[in-house]
């Protein structure tokens, strides 16, 4: 099945954008945002399946395992496959710019493929053994295979976007620019792991490249699919970038204090690796007694064990790192919402923004 045929099968006729009325919450955030996310997954699912089915042999099996479609032996299973925020943002931005969802679905699927390529590679570089509650690709098949799967997903993203309607083709260059920016942010992130001192400003700059480039690209691609004016494309890119920073700050908080049953990762996972996320760096700069004790923990030669990680989490909170990260996340959320406040059809974008920040996984 070609990706165009898969898109036609997903829609049949144009899906309505209007969802049910908002109200209440569930595990993903606001229930209306959950419906928007589910609708985006339904729209992009056939394209993602068609793309992965084009991979040969073991690459297909490993990619499908990563997406949670089957187990390591290829048996169909029901596993967590991610929230799908980025493709939902593509479709929401397309709607805000006056585009039909079906005209943006290839771009949405391409964004999700790139996102998952970065996850597979991040797990390798960070040495993370668990994602979404089960062993990561590199833990099952080894580092070499995981790198190749990530590369293949990147290739599928370009292939999927190349099969899009004409307007979306303009997004290939934009997508690849975002990938290069992501690589720059990751390179900085890795370099800072071995430096004796990292400032808050350095971490924020890395976050602007690594944490927000793809969300900005997602929103810009939606606008490109609608053939929007350059000013609107830039505005939606800015919305996505501000939201990306807010989103990553929430991730940083959950990486320290999150519930493993919700996050799918071990408790204190970031601290066990002495990862200098923004809450940690802000706490280290606070010049408080808690900050000094935290610095001693991070400078020790021995690996952090679970009790030491729990102590570090308490010290970070006492030094103000948690409170600062939460407040900074809300500040960037407000900036994102302000960027699109004048758009008549920005409802889905605003719902997704709230969901992305007010979440527990």
C-alpha positions as CSV (number, residue, x, y, z in Angstrom):
1,X,0.0,0.0,0.0
2,X,1.5,3.4,-0.9
3,X,1.3,6.2,1.6
4,X,-1.2,8.1,-0.5
5,X,-3.5,5.0,-0.6
6,X,-3.1,4.7,3.2
7,X,-4.1,8.3,3.7
8,X,-7.2,7.8,1.6
9,X,-8.1,4.7,3.5
10,X,-7.7,6.6,6.8
11,X,-10.1,9.4,5.9
12,X,-12.5,8.0,3.3
13,X,-14.0,11.5,3.3
14,X,-12.7,14.5,5.1
15,X,-12.8,14.0,8.9
16,X,-14.5,16.8,10.8
17,X,-12.2,18.9,12.9
18,X,-14.8,19.8,15.5
19,X,-14.6,17.5,18.6
20,X,-16.8,17.1,21.6
21,X,-17.2,19.9,24.1
22,X,-14.4,20.2,26.6
23,X,-14.6,19.5,30.3
24,X,-13.0,17.1,32.8
25,X,-9.7,15.4,32.7
26,X,-8.1,12.0,32.1
27,X,-4.6,10.7,32.2
28,X,-3.5,12.6,29.1
29,X,-4.8,15.9,30.3
30,X,-8.1,17.6,29.2
31,X,-10.5,15.1,27.7
32,X,-11.0,17.2,24.6
33,X,-7.2,17.2,24.0
34,X,-7.3,13.5,24.4
35,X,-9.8,13.3,21.6
36,X,-7.7,15.5,19.4
37,X,-4.7,13.2,20.0
38,X,-6.8,10.1,19.4
39,X,-8.1,11.6,16.1
40,X,-4.5,12.4,15.0
41,X,-3.4,8.9,15.8
42,X,-6.3,7.5,13.8
43,X,-5.4,9.7,10.9
44,X,-1.7,9.0,10.8
45,X,-1.8,5.3,11.9
46,X,-2.3,3.8,8.4
47,X,0.5,6.0,7.0
48,X,2.9,4.9,9.8
49,X,2.0,1.3,9.3
50,X,2.5,1.5,5.5
51,X,5.8,3.2,6.0
52,X,7.2,0.6,8.4
53,X,5.8,-2.2,6.3
54,X,8.2,-1.0,3.5
55,X,11.2,-1.8,5.7
56,X,12.9,-5.1,4.9
57,X,13.1,-8.0,7.3
58,X,14.5,-7.3,10.8
59,X,14.4,-3.5,10.4
60,X,10.6,-3.8,10.1
61,X,10.3,-6.0,13.1
62,X,12.5,-3.8,15.3
63,X,10.7,-0.6,14.2
64,X,7.3,-2.1,14.8
65,X,8.5,-3.3,18.3
66,X,9.6,0.3,19.0
67,X,6.1,1.6,18.1
68,X,4.5,-1.0,20.4
69,X,2.7,-2.9,17.6
70,X,4.2,-6.3,18.4
71,X,6.7,-7.9,20.7
72,X,10.3,-8.8,20.0
73,X,9.2,-12.0,18.3
74,X,6.8,-10.2,16.0
75,X,3.6,-11.3,17.8
76,X,0.9,-8.6,17.8
77,X,0.6,-6.9,21.2
78,X,-1.1,-3.9,22.8
79,X,1.6,-1.6,24.2
80,X,2.1,2.1,24.8
81,X,3.1,3.8,21.6
82,X,3.3,7.4,22.7
83,X,0.8,10.2,22.9
84,X,1.3,11.5,19.3
85,X,1.6,15.1,20.3
86,X,3.7,16.2,17.3
87,X,1.5,14.8,14.5
88,X,-1.5,16.3,16.4
89,X,0.2,19.7,16.3
90,X,0.7,19.4,12.6
91,X,-3.0,18.8,12.0
92,X,-4.0,21.5,14.5
93,X,-1.7,24.0,12.9
94,X,-3.1,23.1,9.5
95,X,-6.6,23.7,10.8
96,X,-5.5,27.1,12.2
97,X,-4.1,28.0,8.8
98,X,-7.3,26.9,7.0
99,X,-6.1,23.6,5.6
100,X,-8.0,20.2,5.4
101,X,-6.6,17.5,7.7
102,X,-6.2,15.1,4.7
103,X,-3.8,17.6,3.1
104,X,-1.5,17.6,6.1
105,X,-1.6,14.0,7.2
106,X,1.6,13.0,5.4
107,X,3.5,15.8,7.1
108,X,2.0,14.7,10.5
109,X,3.2,11.1,9.9
110,X,6.6,12.3,8.8
111,X,7.0,14.3,12.0
112,X,6.1,11.3,14.1
113,X,8.7,9.1,12.2
114,X,11.4,11.7,12.9
115,X,10.4,11.9,16.5
116,X,10.7,8.2,16.9
117,X,14.0,8.1,15.1
118,X,15.3,10.6,17.8
119,X,13.9,8.4,20.6
120,X,15.7,5.3,19.4
121,X,19.0,7.2,19.1
122,X,18.5,9.0,22.4
123,X,18.0,5.7,24.2
124,X,21.3,4.5,22.8
125,X,23.2,7.7,23.8
126,X,21.7,8.0,27.2
127,X,21.9,4.3,27.9
128,X,18.2,4.1,28.8
129,X,17.2,0.5,29.1
130,X,13.4,1.1,29.4
131,X,11.0,3.1,27.2
132,X,7.2,3.0,27.5
133,X,7.4,0.3,30.1
134,X,9.5,-2.3,28.2
135,X,13.1,-2.8,27.0
136,X,14.4,-0.3,24.5
137,X,15.4,-1.4,21.0
138,X,19.1,-1.3,21.8
139,X,18.6,-3.5,24.9
140,X,16.9,-6.2,22.8
141,X,18.9,-6.1,19.6
142,X,22.1,-4.2,20.4
143,X,23.4,-0.7,19.7
144,X,24.3,-1.2,16.1
145,X,20.8,-2.4,15.2
146,X,19.2,0.4,17.1
147,X,21.2,3.0,15.3
148,X,20.2,1.5,11.9
149,X,16.5,1.4,12.9
150,X,16.7,5.1,13.8
151,X,18.3,5.9,10.5
152,X,15.7,3.9,8.7
153,X,12.9,5.8,10.5
154,X,14.5,9.0,9.4
155,X,14.5,7.8,5.8
156,X,10.9,6.8,6.0
157,X,10.0,10.3,7.2
158,X,11.4,11.8,4.1
159,X,9.9,9.1,1.9
160,X,6.5,9.8,3.5
161,X,6.7,13.5,3.0
162,X,7.9,13.1,-0.6
163,X,4.6,11.2,-1.3
164,X,2.5,14.1,0.0
165,X,0.4,16.6,-1.9
166,X,2.4,19.4,-3.6
167,X,2.2,22.0,-0.9
168,X,3.6,19.6,1.7
169,X,6.6,18.9,-0.4
170,X,7.9,22.3,0.6
171,X,8.2,20.8,4.1
172,X,11.1,18.4,3.3
173,X,13.7,21.2,3.6
174,X,12.1,22.5,6.8
175,X,12.0,19.0,8.3
176,X,15.7,18.4,7.5
177,X,16.6,21.7,8.9
178,X,14.9,20.7,12.2
179,X,16.8,17.4,12.2
180,X,20.1,19.2,11.9
181,X,19.1,21.6,14.7
182,X,18.1,18.6,16.8
183,X,21.5,17.0,16.2
184,X,23.2,20.3,17.3
185,X,21.1,20.3,20.5
186,X,22.0,16.7,21.2
187,X,25.7,17.3,20.6
188,X,25.6,20.1,23.1
189,X,23.7,18.0,25.6
190,X,26.3,15.2,25.3
191,X,29.2,17.6,25.6
192,X,27.8,19.1,28.8
193,X,27.7,15.7,30.5
194,X,31.4,15.7,30.8
195,X,31.9,19.4,31.6
196,X,32.5,20.4,35.2
197,X,30.2,23.4,35.0
198,X,27.1,24.2,32.9
199,X,25.1,27.3,33.2
200,X,21.3,27.7,33.0
201,X,21.7,29.8,29.9
202,X,23.7,27.0,28.2
203,X,21.0,24.5,29.1
204,X,18.2,26.8,27.8
205,X,20.1,27.2,24.5
206,X,20.4,23.5,24.2
207,X,16.7,23.1,25.0
208,X,15.8,25.6,22.2
209,X,17.6,23.4,19.7
210,X,16.9,19.9,21.0
211,X,13.6,20.3,22.9
212,X,11.7,22.7,20.7
213,X,12.9,22.5,17.1
214,X,10.7,19.6,16.2
215,X,7.6,21.1,17.8
216,X,8.2,24.3,15.9
217,X,8.7,22.4,12.7
218,X,5.5,20.4,13.3
219,X,3.4,23.6,13.5
220,X,5.3,25.2,10.6
221,X,4.6,22.1,8.4
222,X,0.9,22.4,9.1
223,X,1.0,26.0,8.0
224,X,3.0,25.0,4.9
225,X,0.4,22.4,3.9
226,X,-2.2,25.2,4.0
227,X,0.1,27.4,1.8
228,X,-0.1,30.1,4.6
229,X,1.7,33.4,4.4
230,X,5.3,33.4,5.7
231,X,4.2,35.5,8.7
232,X,1.8,32.9,9.8
233,X,4.3,30.1,9.2
234,X,6.8,31.9,11.5
235,X,4.1,32.6,14.1
236,X,3.1,28.9,14.3
237,X,6.8,27.9,14.4
238,X,7.2,30.3,17.4
239,X,4.1,28.8,19.1
240,X,5.6,25.3,18.7
241,X,9.0,26.3,19.9
242,X,7.7,28.0,23.1
243,X,5.5,25.0,23.7
244,X,8.5,22.7,23.2
245,X,10.5,24.5,25.9
246,X,7.5,24.2,28.3
247,X,7.0,20.5,27.4
248,X,10.7,19.7,28.0
249,X,10.8,21.4,31.3
250,X,7.8,19.2,32.4
251,X,9.8,16.2,31.1
252,X,12.8,17.3,33.2
253,X,10.6,17.5,36.3
254,X,9.1,14.1,35.6
255,X,12.5,12.6,35.0
256,X,13.3,13.4,38.7
257,X,10.0,13.2,40.5
258,X,7.7,11.3,38.0
259,X,5.8,8.1,38.9
260,X,7.4,5.2,37.0
261,X,4.0,3.6,36.6
262,X,3.0,6.7,34.6
263,X,6.3,7.6,32.9
264,X,7.4,4.0,32.0
265,X,10.9,4.8,33.2
266,X,12.7,3.9,36.5
267,X,12.2,6.4,39.4
268,X,14.9,9.0,39.5
269,X,16.3,7.8,36.1
270,X,17.9,11.1,35.2
271,X,19.5,11.4,38.6
272,X,21.0,8.0,38.6
273,X,22.9,9.1,35.5
274,X,23.8,12.4,37.1
275,X,22.0,14.1,34.2
276,X,22.2,17.9,34.5
277,X,18.7,18.8,33.5
278,X,17.5,22.3,34.0
279,X,16.1,21.8,37.5
280,X,19.5,20.4,38.6
281,X,21.5,23.2,37.0
282,X,19.2,25.8,38.5
283,X,19.5,24.2,41.9
284,X,23.3,24.1,41.6
285,X,23.4,27.8,40.9
286,X,21.2,28.7,43.9
287,X,24.2,29.0,46.4
288,X,22.1,27.5,49.2
289,X,23.2,24.8,51.6
290,X,21.1,22.3,49.6
291,X,22.9,23.4,46.5
292,X,26.3,22.7,48.0
293,X,25.3,19.3,49.2
294,X,23.9,18.5,45.8
295,X,27.2,19.6,44.2
296,X,29.1,17.2,46.4
297,X,26.8,14.3,45.3
298,X,27.2,15.1,41.6
299,X,31.0,15.4,42.0
300,X,31.4,12.0,43.7
301,X,33.3,9.3,41.8
302,X,30.9,6.5,42.8
303,X,27.6,6.0,40.9
304,X,24.5,7.3,42.5
305,X,22.3,4.5,44.0
306,X,18.6,4.8,44.7
307,X,18.9,6.3,48.2
308,X,21.4,8.9,46.9
309,X,19.1,9.7,43.9
310,X,16.2,10.2,46.4
311,X,18.4,12.5,48.5
312,X,19.4,14.5,45.3
313,X,15.8,14.9,44.4
314,X,15.0,16.4,47.8
315,X,18.0,18.7,47.6
316,X,17.0,19.9,44.1
317,X,13.5,20.7,45.4
318,X,14.9,22.5,48.5
319,X,17.3,24.5,46.4
320,X,14.4,25.8,44.2
321,X,15.0,23.8,41.1
322,X,11.7,22.1,40.9
323,X,9.7,25.2,41.6
324,X,11.7,27.2,39.1
325,X,11.2,24.6,36.3
326,X,7.5,24.5,36.9
327,X,7.1,28.3,36.9
328,X,9.4,28.6,33.7
329,X,7.3,25.9,32.0
330,X,4.1,27.9,32.6
331,X,5.8,31.1,31.4
332,X,6.6,29.5,28.1
333,X,3.1,28.0,27.9
334,X,1.7,31.5,28.2
335,X,4.1,32.8,25.5
336,X,2.9,30.0,23.2
337,X,-0.7,30.7,23.7
338,X,-0.2,34.4,23.3
339,X,1.4,33.9,19.9
340,X,-1.8,32.4,18.4
341,X,-4.3,34.3,20.5
342,X,-5.6,36.2,17.5
343,X,-6.3,33.1,15.3
344,X,-10.0,32.1,15.0
345,X,-9.2,28.4,14.5
346,X,-6.5,27.9,17.1
347,X,-8.7,26.0,19.5
348,X,-7.0,22.6,18.9
349,X,-3.6,24.2,19.3
350,X,-4.5,25.7,22.6
351,X,-6.0,22.5,23.9
352,X,-2.9,20.5,22.9
353,X,-0.7,23.2,24.6
354,X,-2.6,22.8,27.9
355,X,-2.4,19.0,27.6
356,X,1.3,19.0,26.9
357,X,2.1,21.0,30.0
358,X,-0.5,19.8,32.5
359,X,0.3,16.1,32.4
360,X,1.7,13.3,34.5
361,X,3.6,11.3,31.9
